[in-house]
Amino acid sequence: MLTRRHIRVKVLQTLYARHQSADEDQVGQEKFLTRSLEQMQELQALLLLMIVAVRDQAEKFTQRSQKKYFASDDERNPSVNFINNQIVDLIQNHDSLTQFAKNKKLKNWQQDDEYVIILFNKLKDASWYQDYLSIEGPSFEEDRDFVVRFYKEILAQDEKLYEYIEDKSLTWIDDFPWVNTALVKLLNKVVPSRANEIFTLGVFKDQDDQQFGQNLFRSVLRNHEELQQVLQGKTPNWDQERIADLDLIMLHMGICEFLHFPSIPVRVTINEYLEIAKEYSTPKSSLFINGILDNIIKDLMAKDELNKNERGLR
């Protein structure tokens, strides 16, 4: 499920694409924004399904090894720890994930199984994989720790998978780090009694979040002249033409939240754009944006022009 920060990033990307292309098709851009938000859940589902696909590949490998004419004792009597991993079973049998994959026709790992084989071969070569296979009847916690380590050290780090994700969707390459972080946190918290939380249908937490991205996008465009006016004179050492495009868009978005989103606390707005700037812009951008937005807040408050309700002033 998306946070407000991820929604802000999607709005930033859409506004930046509009600026770069000088495309005035707002309806088309809003559709792109909506679709890119929805695709984040498709990526999340695909990566969860990859865990299951690698487990299935391990089972095929084990079956082939047992049929060798000169099979070793280990091959004849292999460990089935990964094959029977309790976390992978929860993912495979998750009703919402199964239905979502069916509805979206997510058959990537059946059609492009070479990426599954690449990940399994990397896992097979890891010394800690052999350590896991040697455990006698692993506990739920040991199964969970293994899946988390596989995800963090192999799946999330694989360059071939990264390139595949990049080729499949224009926006997925920016979503990949966030989805990885979110899934690792989620997997670390999995317990049998809350297995339904592995995958939750719906991109947004609530109706407010669903409307937030579209409202922010429209408001920045609709109030462009006002936002420029507020920013005027607040960058004494910089002509606005010299400010990096991404930084200028983030400043506009921040000012827009100050003036047109009364329930969002000013400190939340500033902190969100500082974090986004650290990830998406230049090394000095966060300090620059922090200084400008802080000065603008003081100026708006002095003029009694800060449009915030009680919650927004916290």
C-alpha positions in Angstrom: 0.0 0.0 0.0 1.3 3.4 -1.0 2.4 6.1 1.4 1.9 9.8 0.8 5.6 10.1 0.0 5.3 7.6 -2.9 2.3 9.4 -4.2 4.3 12.7 -4.1 7.1 11.0 -6.0 4.7 9.9 -8.7 3.3 13.4 -9.0 6.8 14.8 -9.2 7.7 12.3 -12.0 4.5 13.2 -14.0 5.1 16.9 -13.6 8.8 16.5 -14.6 7.8 14.5 -17.7 5.3 17.2 -18.6 7.9 19.9 -18.2 10.5 18.0 -20.3 8.1 17.3 -23.2 6.2 20.5 -23.1 3.1 18.3 -23.5 -0.2 20.1 -22.6 -2.3 17.0 -22.6 -3.3 17.1 -18.9 -5.9 14.3 -19.3 -3.3 12.0 -20.7 -0.8 12.9 -18.0 -3.4 12.2 -15.3 -4.0 8.8 -16.8 -0.3 8.1 -16.8 -0.1 9.2 -13.1 -3.0 6.9 -12.2 -1.6 3.9 -14.2 1.9 4.4 -12.7 0.4 4.2 -9.2 -1.5 1.1 -10.0 1.5 -0.6 -11.6 3.4 -0.4 -8.3 1.1 -3.1 -6.9 1.7 -5.2 -10.0 5.4 -5.0 -9.4 4.9 -6.0 -5.7 2.9 -9.0 -6.8 5.4 -10.1 -9.4 8.3 -10.0 -6.9 6.3 -12.0 -4.4 5.5 -14.5 -7.1 9.2 -14.7 -8.0 9.9 -16.2 -4.5 7.4 -18.9 -5.2 8.8 -19.5 -8.7 12.4 -19.9 -7.3 11.0 -22.4 -4.8 9.3 -24.3 -7.6 12.6 -24.3 -9.5 14.3 -25.8 -6.5 11.8 -28.6 -6.4 12.4 -29.4 -10.1 16.1 -29.4 -9.5 15.7 -31.8 -6.6 13.6 -34.1 -8.6 16.1 -34.2 -11.5 18.9 -34.8 -9.1 17.2 -37.8 -7.5 16.8 -39.4 -11.0 20.5 -39.3 -11.7 22.0 -42.7 -12.5 24.9 -42.0 -10.2 23.1 -39.8 -7.7 25.0 -39.1 -4.4 23.4 -39.9 -1.0 22.5 -36.2 -0.6 20.8 -36.2 -4.0 18.9 -39.4 -3.3 17.7 -38.0 0.1 17.7 -34.2 -0.4 16.7 -31.6 2.1 13.2 -30.3 1.5 13.4 -27.3 3.7 13.1 -24.7 0.9 10.5 -26.8 -0.9 8.4 -26.9 2.3 9.2 -23.4 3.5 6.2 -22.1 5.4 6.5 -18.5 4.2 6.6 -19.5 0.6 3.5 -21.6 1.2 1.7 -18.6 2.7 2.6 -16.5 -0.4 1.6 -19.3 -2.8 -1.8 -19.9 -1.1 -2.7 -16.2 -0.6 -6.1 -15.8 -2.1 -5.9 -12.0 -2.8 -2.5 -12.4 -4.5 -3.7 -15.4 -6.5 -6.8 -13.5 -7.7 -4.8 -10.3 -8.5 -2.3 -12.3 -10.5 -5.0 -14.0 -12.4 -6.9 -10.7 -13.1 -3.7 -8.9 -14.3 -2.5 -11.9 -16.2 0.9 -11.9 -14.4 2.5 -14.9 -16.1 5.9 -13.4 -16.3 7.8 -16.2 -14.6 6.2 -18.9 -16.6 7.1 -17.0 -19.9 10.5 -15.7 -18.8 11.7 -18.5 -16.6 15.3 -17.8 -17.4 15.3 -15.2 -14.7 14.0 -17.7 -12.2 16.8 -20.1 -13.1 19.4 -17.3 -12.7 18.2 -16.5 -9.2 18.0 -20.1 -8.2 21.6 -20.8 -9.4 22.8 -17.8 -7.3 20.9 -19.1 -4.3 22.3 -22.6 -4.8 25.9 -21.2 -4.7 25.3 -19.3 -1.4 26.9 -21.0 1.6 24.0 -19.9 3.9 21.6 -21.8 1.6 23.4 -25.0 2.4 23.3 -24.1 6.1 19.6 -23.6 5.9 19.1 -26.9 4.1 21.0 -28.7 6.9 18.6 -27.5 9.6 16.5 -30.3 11.0 12.9 -29.2 10.8 13.3 -25.4 10.6 11.0 -23.3 12.7 8.6 -20.7 11.2 11.1 -18.0 12.3 14.0 -19.8 10.5 11.9 -20.2 7.4 11.1 -16.4 7.5 14.7 -15.4 8.1 15.8 -17.5 5.1 13.2 -15.9 2.8 14.1 -12.4 3.9 17.8 -13.1 3.3 17.1 -14.6 -0.1 15.1 -11.5 -1.0 17.6 -9.0 0.3 20.8 -10.6 -0.9 19.9 -12.3 -4.1 16.5 -11.2 -5.6 16.8 -7.5 -4.8 20.5 -7.3 -5.9 20.3 -9.1 -9.2 21.3 -7.0 -12.2 19.6 -9.1 -14.8 16.3 -8.9 -12.9 16.8 -5.2 -12.5 17.2 -4.9 -16.3 14.1 -7.0 -16.9 12.1 -4.8 -14.6 13.4 -1.7 -16.4 12.4 -3.1 -19.8 8.9 -4.1 -18.7 7.7 -0.7 -17.5 8.8 2.9 -17.7 8.1 3.6 -14.1 9.1 0.3 -12.4 12.7 1.1 -12.2 12.0 4.0 -9.8 9.5 1.8 -8.0 11.9 -1.1 -7.6 13.9 0.2 -4.5 10.7 1.2 -2.7 8.9 -2.0 -3.4 11.9 -4.0 -2.3 12.1 -2.1 1.0 8.4 -2.5 1.6 8.4 -6.2 0.9 11.4 -6.8 3.2 9.6 -5.0 6.0 6.5 -7.0 5.3 8.2 -10.3 5.2 10.0 -9.6 8.4 6.7 -9.2 10.2 4.9 -12.2 8.8 3.2 -14.4 11.3 0.7 -17.2 10.6 -2.2 -15.3 12.2 -1.7 -12.3 10.0 -0.8 -14.0 6.7 -3.5 -12.0 4.9 -1.2 -8.9 5.2 1.4 -10.4 2.8 -0.6 -8.8 0.0 -3.5 -6.4 0.3 -5.6 -5.5 -2.6 -5.8 -1.8 -3.2 -3.0 0.7 -3.9 -4.3 3.3 -1.5 -4.9 3.3 2.2 -8.2 5.3 1.9 -10.2 7.6 -0.3 -8.2 10.6 0.8 -5.0 9.1 -0.4 -6.6 8.0 -3.7 -7.6 11.6 -4.4 -4.4 13.2 -3.0 -2.1 12.6 -6.0 -4.6 13.8 -8.6 -5.5 16.8 -6.5 -1.9 17.8 -6.0 -1.1 17.4 -9.7 -4.0 19.5 -10.7 -3.4 22.1 -8.1 0.2 22.6 -9.1 -0.8 23.2 -12.7 -3.8 25.3 -11.9 -1.9 27.6 -9.5 1.4 27.8 -11.4 1.5 31.6 -11.6 0.7 32.0 -7.9 3.4 29.5 -6.9 5.9 31.3 -9.1 4.9 34.6 -7.4 5.4 33.2 -3.9 8.8 31.8 -4.9 9.8 35.1 -6.4 12.6 36.8 -4.3 13.0 33.8 -2.0 16.1 32.5 -4.0 18.3 35.6 -3.9 21.5 33.8 -5.1 19.7 31.9 -7.8 17.7 33.0 -10.9 14.8 30.6 -11.3 16.2 29.6 -14.7 19.2 28.3 -12.9 17.4 26.1 -10.4 17.4 22.4 -11.3 14.0 21.5 -12.9 13.3 18.8 -10.3 14.1 21.2 -7.4 11.8 23.9 -8.9 9.0 21.4 -9.3 9.4 20.2 -5.7 9.4 23.8 -4.5 6.1 24.4 -6.4 4.6 21.2 -4.9 5.7 22.2 -1.4 4.3 25.8 -1.7 1.1 24.3 -3.2 0.6 22.1 -0.1 1.2 25.2 2.1 -1.5 27.2 0.3 -4.1 24.6 -0.9 -3.9 21.6 1.4 -5.0 22.9 4.8 -4.9 19.6 6.7 -1.3 18.7 5.8 1.1 19.8 8.6 3.8 22.2 7.3 6.6 20.2 8.9 5.3 17.0 7.2 5.4 18.8 3.8 9.0 20.1 4.4 10.3 16.7 5.6 8.7 14.8 2.7 10.3 17.0 0.1 13.7 16.9 1.9 13.6 13.1 1.7 12.5 13.0 -1.9 15.2 15.5 -2.8 17.9 13.3 -1.2 16.8 10.4 -3.4 16.0 12.0 -6.7 17.9 15.3 -7.0 21.4 16.6 -6.5 23.4 16.2 -3.3 22.8 19.8 -2.1 19.2 19.9 -3.2 17.7 18.9 0.2 19.5 21.7 2.0 18.5 24.2 -0.7 14.9 23.1 -0.6 14.8 23.1 3.2 16.1 26.7 3.4 13.7 28.0 0.7 10.5 26.3 2.1 11.4 27.3 5.6 11.7 31.0 4.6 8.4 30.8 2.7 6.6 29.4 5.7 7.9 32.3 7.8 6.9 34.8 5.2 3.4 33.3 4.8 2.8 33.2 8.5 4.0 36.8 8.9 1.5 37.9 6.2 -1.2 35.6 7.7 -1.4 33.9 4.3 -0.7 30.3 5.4 -3.8 28.3 4.7 -3.8 25.7 7.4 -6.4 24.4 9.8 -5.5 23.3 13.4 -4.1 19.9 12.3 -2.0 21.6 9.5 -0.3 23.9 11.9 1.1 21.0 14.0 
